[in-house]
Amino acid sequence: MQPAGYRGAVRFLLNVAWLIFGGLVLVLGYLVAGVLCCLLVVTIPFGIAAFRIASFAIWPFGRTVVDARTAGVASVVGNVLWLVVAGLWITIGHLIAGALLCATVIGIPLGLAHFKLMPVSFMPLGKQIVPVNATGW
């Protein structure tokens, strides 16, 4: 078992590599989408979801996505709308990018980060970003 400091150092290095090799562009894309969604009152929940995804995409190692306990029926309806408009295409993009990165040995951790982003990109409403527990990556 490695000490906790070792895991923290590896997470930090993976997050820096993630930012350099495409994560920053991904974050900027989610931020632009969030701003565009916030222009209309009706799409503000989707804008907030895009900002949440951007906050996860900027530093994905050491955090995970869980269902929010306070999510209700409105988040289900919103997720269906999101799925039809954007969620499916964004998720397919993460799947392709993750598969291509996993094709190289050095890109496997970055590909896994794309796979971690898939559930929250598929249906973002009613999700929370939380730190992983002390025993997990």
Contacts in CASP RR format, 6 or more apart in sequence:
PFRMAT RR
TARGET T0000
AUTHOR 0000-0000-0000
METHOD contacts of the structure
MODEL  1
MQPAGYRGAVRFLLNVAWLIFGGLVLVLGYLVAGVLCCLLVVTIPFGIAA
FRIASFAIWPFGRTVVDARTAGVASVVGNVLWLVVAGLWITIGHLIAGAL
LCATVIGIPLGLAHFKLMPVSFMPLGKQIVPVNATGW
4 134 0 8 1.000
7 136 0 8 1.000
7 137 0 8 1.000
11 61 0 8 1.000
11 62 0 8 1.000
11 137 0 8 1.000
14 61 0 8 1.000
14 109 0 8 1.000
14 110 0 8 1.000
14 113 0 8 1.000
15 59 0 8 1.000
15 60 0 8 1.000
15 61 0 8 1.000
17 109 0 8 1.000
17 110 0 8 1.000
18 59 0 8 1.000
18 60 0 8 1.000
18 61 0 8 1.000
18 110 0 8 1.000
18 113 0 8 1.000
19 58 0 8 1.000
21 107 0 8 1.000
21 110 0 8 1.000
23 57 0 8 1.000
23 58 0 8 1.000
24 58 0 8 1.000
26 57 0 8 1.000
27 54 0 8 1.000
27 57 0 8 1.000
27 58 0 8 1.000
29 54 0 8 1.000
30 50 0 8 1.000
30 51 0 8 1.000
30 53 0 8 1.000
30 54 0 8 1.000
30 57 0 8 1.000
31 50 0 8 1.000
31 51 0 8 1.000
31 54 0 8 1.000
33 47 0 8 1.000
33 50 0 8 1.000
33 86 0 8 1.000
34 46 0 8 1.000
34 47 0 8 1.000
34 48 0 8 1.000
34 50 0 8 1.000
34 51 0 8 1.000
34 54 0 8 1.000
35 47 0 8 1.000
36 47 0 8 1.000
37 43 0 8 1.000
37 44 0 8 1.000
37 46 0 8 1.000
37 47 0 8 1.000
37 50 0 8 1.000
38 44 0 8 1.000
38 47 0 8 1.000
38 48 0 8 1.000
45 78 0 8 1.000
45 125 0 8 1.000
46 78 0 8 1.000
46 82 0 8 1.000
46 124 0 8 1.000
46 125 0 8 1.000
49 82 0 8 1.000
49 124 0 8 1.000
49 125 0 8 1.000
49 127 0 8 1.000
50 124 0 8 1.000
52 120 0 8 1.000
52 124 0 8 1.000
52 127 0 8 1.000
52 129 0 8 1.000
53 117 0 8 1.000
53 120 0 8 1.000
53 121 0 8 1.000
53 124 0 8 1.000
55 129 0 8 1.000
56 63 0 8 1.000
56 65 0 8 1.000
56 117 0 8 1.000
56 120 0 8 1.000
56 129 0 8 1.000
57 117 0 8 1.000
60 113 0 8 1.000
60 116 0 8 1.000
60 117 0 8 1.000
61 109 0 8 1.000
61 113 0 8 1.000
61 137 0 8 1.000
62 131 0 8 1.000
62 132 0 8 1.000
62 137 0 8 1.000
63 129 0 8 1.000
63 130 0 8 1.000
63 131 0 8 1.000
63 132 0 8 1.000
64 116 0 8 1.000
64 129 0 8 1.000
64 130 0 8 1.000
64 131 0 8 1.000
64 132 0 8 1.000
65 116 0 8 1.000
65 119 0 8 1.000
65 120 0 8 1.000
65 127 0 8 1.000
65 128 0 8 1.000
65 129 0 8 1.000
65 130 0 8 1.000
66 127 0 8 1.000
66 128 0 8 1.000
66 130 0 8 1.000
67 126 0 8 1.000
67 127 0 8 1.000
67 128 0 8 1.000
68 75 0 8 1.000
68 126 0 8 1.000
68 127 0 8 1.000
68 128 0 8 1.000
70 126 0 8 1.000
71 125 0 8 1.000
71 126 0 8 1.000
71 127 0 8 1.000
72 126 0 8 1.000
74 125 0 8 1.000
75 125 0 8 1.000
75 126 0 8 1.000
76 125 0 8 1.000
78 125 0 8 1.000
79 123 0 8 1.000
79 124 0 8 1.000
79 125 0 8 1.000
79 126 0 8 1.000
82 123 0 8 1.000
82 124 0 8 1.000
82 125 0 8 1.000
83 122 0 8 1.000
83 123 0 8 1.000
87 121 0 8 1.000
87 122 0 8 1.000
87 123 0 8 1.000
88 122 0 8 1.000
90 121 0 8 1.000
90 122 0 8 1.000
91 118 0 8 1.000
91 121 0 8 1.000
91 122 0 8 1.000
94 114 0 8 1.000
94 115 0 8 1.000
94 117 0 8 1.000
94 118 0 8 1.000
94 121 0 8 1.000
95 114 0 8 1.000
95 115 0 8 1.000
95 118 0 8 1.000
97 111 0 8 1.000
97 114 0 8 1.000
98 110 0 8 1.000
98 111 0 8 1.000
98 112 0 8 1.000
98 114 0 8 1.000
98 115 0 8 1.000
99 111 0 8 1.000
101 107 0 8 1.000
101 108 0 8 1.000
101 110 0 8 1.000
101 111 0 8 1.000
101 114 0 8 1.000
102 108 0 8 1.000
102 111 0 8 1.000
102 112 0 8 1.000
119 127 0 8 1.000
120 127 0 8 1.000
120 129 0 8 1.000
END
